[in-house]
């Protein structure tokens, strides 16, 4: 489900929210069939449940009354079994000693405004917070805050954009971010899944954590009897998958897995194919790309061994952002968390009719640092949930986190051993097929081509408009220009023909002026470097289309330019609802 929970402060009134929008089943990105509104003296809540795959209904996923607010979002098992389907009974007997597994949000608030938010350390289910003088808010989606709070919508997006987040997104896309708890909107914060979260008299309290504890029993077995630990973990995978799929089977038409030539989807296929055959659940794999792409070549071999249906979605060339609305559509879907380098041309705003459990190969066993965990929550979270609500957390639970952190602690390369041990137990024949770009050290199978070959898909050129970006993002870009440079430095850059967009996009300019300030180079040499770099034609300063090649992935500017276009196309909007009027979504 999606939800927005508003904690009312003194003086709050319903005129401060967009009541008409929040009461609409189309308020979240995914359209619900109904809206559940609840209000008491302390809270105002809107829930948007979905009834495909796992039926989110009263008494099972939520219960709202004068004494208690409780909701469960996602899949949670207790002590390796299905949870109590009566949500009140589940929360009544939920104890610290219970072992929870899955990907979930458990929220409980009593009549005094005290309560808890329980999430696993690794989660794709997102939470965001916002606060002003009238209310404090938590929501499962940025869009519900932006469109639902009237005060937020009084200014266009450019006035809400956070320059630090934009700089992080441009220059620290996959490396540790300077501000992991920020979003594209400076007033909205990201609540990280591993943080401690609770309510105290209606006020949301967040205690940031900097470590994730590993249970003593897990640590002991990892260090002293790893083979037994893998046996138990593999049995957990089978039991967790089988228990939940049996429960969900009446609501599933089929399971569809995106299969590539790498590690993650192969181990997922090995588990799902086994359980699906046992319980007669239709299962298929699908792979997209050019027919010669390594993903397709290897995925065909995997599907043949598993004897599963394999659909090849052959593409001569992948679509790209050729129009401003293509960028706008990406920003609408991503809400700032992924970008047009991962352009998706088709997005339908409608309730899904087919009950297809769409699965991807997940990689929790690679998240051996906190920044990788919150990147998964930010990027994978939006990437998976922008057009489907249900997510089955296979290879994406706390067990994988514990393995990853233990490997990192021991200085070992854990992902290789994880894949080997799972495949050895589930289907050893899959170890005989090469992986794209990498070999398992436990086998003698040589890799098929390189990781670089698998990451590149031939794509159409994308639209780049230098003046458009500079104009639409000037209020944000100028802040870095003004904050980083004194009057003398600004004059140097302006005389050299370097503006705020150039300064933001090209880190060399900042390095040159820093070297001058620290007396490493003299003024004349500094000016010459700036002028030379400004005339280097490192990137187009016109409206043009840019061809995507393998080399483009390594270019210092091209990937960044496409992200800037995303942000620029949305800069003058006032709400995501307004964007819908510019786009051709099927509602």
N, C-alpha and C positions, 0 to 999 in steps of 0.2 A: 504494500500500500504506500501511498504518499500521505503526508500529513503536515499540518502547520499548527503549532501549539503556542498560543499567545498568553503570556502572563501579564495580567492587567495591573497597571500602577494607578495611584490616586489620580483622578481626573480623566481616566480613559473613557472614551465613548466609541460606539460603533461607527461613528462618522469618520474615525481615524483609520478605518480599514476599507478596502474595496469589497464591501459585503456582496454586491451583485456577482463579482467575479469569483470570490471564494465559495459562494454557494453553487457555482457551476461545476458540473462533472468534468468540464474541460479545463479547469483551473491548472492542474499539474500538466507536465509534458505528456503523460499517458492519460488518456481519457478514461475515466471510471464510468461505471453504470449508475452510480449513485454518490451522493455526498452525505456524510453524517456530521451534523453540527451538534456541539454540546457546549453549554455555558453555565458557569456558576460564578460566585463572587470573586474568585481569583483567576479563573482560566476561561479562555475561549478556544475551542478546538474544532478544526475541520479535518475529517478523515476521508480519504478517497480509496476505498477498498476495490480490489479486483477479484473476479470470481473464476478465472481460468487457472488451470494446473492445481494450485492450492487455494481452496475457496476461503476467502477472507470474509467471514461472516460474524455476526454478533454472537458472543459467547465463546467463540473459538479464537478469533484474532483480536477482538476488542470488547471491552465492557466499560460503560460510562454510567455512573450514578452519583448520587449526592455524597456518598462516602468514599468512593475510590475511582480513579481513572487507571485502567490497565490496557496495554496493547502489546501485541507481538507482531513484529514485522520481519518476515524471513523464516528460515528453517532452523529450528533448535531441537536437538535431541538431549535427553537427560539420562546420564549413566548408560549411554549407548542404546537407549530405547526411545521410542516416540514419546513426546511429552503428553501430559494429560490434556485431552482435547477441551476440557472445561477450563477456560482461561483463569477463572477465579480460583479454582482448585489448584491449578498450576502455580500461581503466585503465592497462594496460601502456604504451600509446602516447599516452595523454592528456598533452598538453604545454601550457605556458603560452601558446604561440603559436597553439593551436587556437582558432577562433572558435566558441563555443558559443551556441546559440539555443534558446529554448523556456522551459518552466517545470519545474524539476527540483531534486532534491536528490541530490548525488553524495557518498557517504560511503565512505572508504577508511581502514582501520586495520591496521597491521602487527602482527606477533606481539609487539613490544615496547610496544604501546599508543600508537604514534605514527601520526598520520594527519591527514586533512583532511575538511572538509565544504565542498563547493562548491555555491553557489546563485546564481541571478541576482539582481540588485539589486531587481527587481520580481517578486514571487512571491505566489501565493495559498497555496502549500504552507507550512504552519506548522511551527515548531519551538519546543519549550519545554524548560526546564531546571529541575531540582530537585536540592538537595543537603542531606544531613544527615551525621551522624558515621559512618554505615555505607556510604553510597554516593553517587555523583553520577549523575544521570540526564539523558538527552535523550530526547524523545519527539515524535512527530508530532501528539500529541493530549493535551490536559489530562486527559481522562478516564482515560487509561491510567496516569497518575501518581497521580491521586486514588484510583482504585480498586485500583491495583496495589501501592502502598507501604503496608504495614500501619501504620507510625507515623502516616501522614497521616490514617488513618481512625479514630483513637482519639477525636477530638473532632468535634462537629458543624460544619457549614460556617461558621456565624457566627463561630466561633473562628479560622477561617482567612481570612475575608474581609479584603480590604485596603481600609481607609477611603479612601486616596488614589485607588485605582482607581475606587471607587464615585463619589467626587466628580468625577473626570475624566469618567466615563461619563455623569453627570447634567448637568454644566455645560460640558463641553468635548467634547460628543459628536462634532462634525464639525470643530472647530477644533483647533489644535495642543494635544496633551495634555502635561500637566506630567510625566507618567511613562509614556512610550510603551512601555517594556520591561516594564511590570507587567501582571499578569493579575488577575482577580477574587480569586484566591487568593494571599496575600502570600508564600507559600513558593515559588511557581512563577513563573519569569520567562519573558518572551517573547524569543526570539532573533530579532532583526530580520534580514530577508533580505540586506540590504546590509552587514551587519557581517562582519568576518573571523572565521572559526571553525575551530579545529583541535584535535587531541589531542596532548598531550605527556606521554608515559609514563602513559597512561590518564586523564589529567586534561583535562577540557574547558577550553579557553581561548577567550575571546571578546574581541575588540578592536573597540570601537565606532567606527564611521566617521561622519563628519559631512558628508562630501561624496561624490558619485558621479562618478568620472572619465568624461569623454567622449573617445573615441578621436580622435587628431589627424586621421586621414583623414576622419572624420565632420564634425568641426568645420570643416575646410578646405572641404569641399564645401558645407556649410550656408552658410558665409559667402560663397563665391565662385561657386558654380554650383548653386543650390538646385534648379533645375528638373531638372538631371541627377540630383541626389540623390533627388528624388522618383521619377524614372523607375526608378532602381536599387532604391529601397525598394519600389515597387509590384511590381517583378519578384520581389523577395525574398518579398513576401506571397504571390504566386501560387505560386512554387516551394516555399516552406515548406508551404503548405496542400496543394498537390497531392502533393508527395512523401510527406507523412505520411498523407493520406487514401487514397492508393493502397495504402500499407502496411497501413492499418487496415481497408480495405474488406471483406475476408473476414469481419471480426468485427462489422461494422456493419449493423444492420437498416435504420436511417434516421438522418438528422441532423434534429434539431428545434431551431429557433431561436426564442427569445422576442423578438418584434418589437414595437417601440413607435413613437411618432411623433418620436423624437429622433434624434440624430446617430449614436450608437454602434452600435445594432443595424442601422441602414440600411447603413452601410459594411460591416458583417459579412455582411449578406444579399447584398450586391453581389458579394462574393468567393466565398462558399459556394455561391450559386446557380450561378455560372459553372463552378466546379470540379465540382460535383455533376452538372450536366447533361453535362459532358464525359465523366465516368466512370460515368454511370448509377447514381449513389448516390441513393436516395430522399431528398428534402429537403422539409421543410415549415416553415412559420412559424406561430406561435400568439400570440394576443393576448388578454388577459383584462381585463374591466372592463364597465362599463355600455355599452350599444350606442352611446350618444352621446358616450362619453368620447373625447377627442382622440386618444389612442393608437390606438383602434380605427379611427377615421375615417381617420387618415393611414396606418396600417399596411395597410389595405385597398388604398389607392392604390399603395403600394410593391409589395405582393404582385402586383397586377394588372400593373404594368410588368414585373416580373421573371418573370411567368407561373409562379408557384410556388403550391403548395397553401397555403391560409391557413385556420387553424382559429381561430374566435372563441369564446372561453369567456366567454359573456355572463353577467354577474352583476348581479342587481338591487341587492344590497347585500353587501359583503364581511363575512365572519365576524370576530369579535373575541374578546378574552379575557373571557369571561363567567363563568368559574369559576376557582377556585384552581388546579385541575389544568391549565387552559389555560396559565397562567403557568408552572407547573412544567414543562410540556412544552417551552415555549420555552427555558427555562433549560437543560433537558437537551440540547436540540439545539445551542444557541449556546455553552454552556459559558462564558457571561459575555460573549461577543464581539458578539452582536447582541441585540435586545430585542423585546418584544411589540408595539411599534409596527409591526413587520414579522411579525405573527402568521401562522403557517402551521398550519392546522387538522389536516392529515393527515400523519402521519409513520409509516412502516412500518419496523420493525427486521427486515429480511430481505435476503437476497442478491437483487440485481436479476436478473430473468429475461430481460428484453428488452435487447438490445444497442443501446440508443439513445444516440447521441452528442448530449447535450443542451447546447446552446450559448447563450450570452448575448452581447449587445453589450458588449465590454470597452473600457475608456477609459484605457489606459496613457498615451496622448498628452496626458492632462490632469493627470498626476501631476508637476507642476513644482516641488514642494517635498517635503522628506523626510517631513513629517507626512502628506501625502497618500499617500505610498508605504506607510508603515506602517499607515495606516488601511485601505488596500486589502488588506494582508496580514491585518489583524485582522478587519475586517468582511466583506469579500468572501470571504476565505479560509474562514471558518466558514459563511458564507451559501451558498457553492457546494458545499462538500465535506461538509456534514452528512448528505446522503443519496445522494451519488454519489462515486465515487473518481476517475474519469477526467475530466481537464480539458484541453481543447485551447486552447493560449494564442495565439489569433488576436487581434491588436491588444493584446497584453499581454506584450511582450518588451522587452529592453533597447533595441531600436531606438526604441520609442515613448518610453521614458524619455529617451533622448538628444535626441529632437526636443523634448520638453517642457522639458527643462532649458535647451536652447539658446534656445528662445523666451523663457523667463523671463529668461535672461541678457541678451537683446537688448531686453527690455521689450515684447515683442510678444504678441498674443493668438493663440497657436499652434493651439489646437484647431480654430478656424474654417478656417484654411488647410489643416490636415491633412485634414479632412473634404472640403473642396472638391477638393483635389488627388487624393484617392483616388477620389471619385465621378467626376471628370472623366475619369480613366483607365479606370475599370471600367464605369460605366454613366451617361453624362451625362444621360440622361432623368430620373434620380432627383434631379437638381438642380432640375428644374422643379416638383417637389412641395414644398409648404411644410413646414417643420419646426415642431413645436409650440413656441411661445413664443420662437423666435429665428430670425433671418434670417442667411444667409451674406452678408457684405459684397460678395462677388464676384458675387452674383446680384441680380436685382430682384424676387425672390419674397418676398412679405410673409409673416410668420409666421402660423400658425394658433393663435388664442387665446394663452394665456400659459403659462409654465412652471408657475405656481401651479395652473392648471387641470389640467395633466397629473399633477402630484404628488398631487392629491387624488382619492381613491376613496371613495365613500360607504361607511361602515362601521357595523356594529352598535355600540351603546354598550359600553364596557368596565367591568369591575368595579373599584371603588376601595374599599379598606377602611382607613381612617385608623388605627384602633386596632390592627388586625392588623399593619400596617407598623411602627407605633411599638413594639409589643411584640416582634415578631420581630427587628427590627434595632436594638433599643436598645443592645446592647453596642458596635455600630459607631457609631451616631449620638451616643452619649454622649461618645465620645472627642473629637469635634470641639467639642462643647459645653464639655467640661472644659478642653480644650487652648487654646481661644480666649478663654475668659472667666475673670476672676478672681472671688473670692468676692463682691465688691460687685456686679459685673455680673450674676452668676448670680442674686443676690437680686432685682435689678431685673427680670430676665426672668421669674423664677418668680412674683413679685408681679403682674406684668402678664399672667400666664396663658400665657406662651410656653414651650413645652417643647423638648426636644432635636430632635424631628422638625420643628417649625416653624422652629427656628433653622437647621437644615440645608437645608430646602427653600426658604426665602425669604431671598435675599441681602440684602434691605433691612435686616434686623435687624443683621447684621454691620456694614453701612455706618453705621447709626445709632450703634452703640456705639463704632466707630472714630472717628467725628466728635466724639463726646464726649471720648474719650481725648486727641484732638489739639486740644482746646479750641476746636473750631469751633462747637460748640453747648453750651449749659449743661445741667446734669443734669435740670432740670425739663422743658426742651423735649425732651430725649432720651427721658425716660420717657413723655411725652405721645405722641411719635411711635411708640414701641414699642406702647403700649396701643392707639392708633388702628389701627396695622397689624395687631395681633393680633385685633382685632374686625372686620377688613375683609371677612371671608368670601371671601378670595381663592381658596380651595379648600375643598371639603367636609371636615368633620371627623367624618363618619359613614360607615357602610357604604352605598354607593350605586352606581348606574351612571351613567356620564358619556357623553353623546352626542358623537360625533366629527363636527365640521363643518370647513369650510375655515378658519374662524377659529381652531379648536382648534390648528392647526399653529403659529400665532403666539402662542398663550397661553403666558405665562411659567411656568405650573405643570403643565398637563395632560400634556404629553409626558414630563415628569420623573416624574410620579406613576406612570405606567405602567411605567417602568423600575424604580422602587422596589418595585412589586408583584412583578415578576420575581424580584428578589433576596430579598424577604421570604418568598416561598413555598418557597424552597430552603434557607432559613437553618438549619432544624433537621434537615436531612438529613446523613447520614454518608458517603454515596457516591452516585455516579450509578447504580450497580447497585441501590441501595435505591429510587431514583426510579422505576426500571422497574416495580417492584412496585406503585407508585401509579398507573401510567399503563397505558393499554390499547394498547400497541404490539403489532403483529402480528409474531410472531417465527417 
